[in-house]
């Protein structure tokens, strides 16, 4: 069972445990509460520069935790317009606040229809329970 993990209803989720919050033509991306819980204490993060692009279902960075290294996979395509640089000094924010302080990137969507293929919170919970 999922325990006390929290998955906000206003977000969309990918099968690789990233979340997306749509703000106009932009998407804020992070990892889910479930993902940070599975990884354990995050000690290092590698993110792209804010001058790059991301592609749907393509790796854009790495998270290192006390347990493992995990690839970050983009749930959408677009131009990176912001990177949470503070995570380099505060990777624990991903554990403590995965939906607020622990956001990773902001992307200007190049193919907004990709969002329609992501799961809502209820679908994501069913997906996790079926793993």
Secondary structure, DSSP 8 states (H G I E B T S, - for coil): --TT----TTSEE-TTSEEEEEETTEEEEEE-HHHHHHH-SEEEEEE--TT-EE-TT-EEEEEEESS-EEEEE-SS-EEEEEE-GGGGT-THHHHH-TTTTT--EEEEES-GGGGGGSB-HHHHHHHHHT-
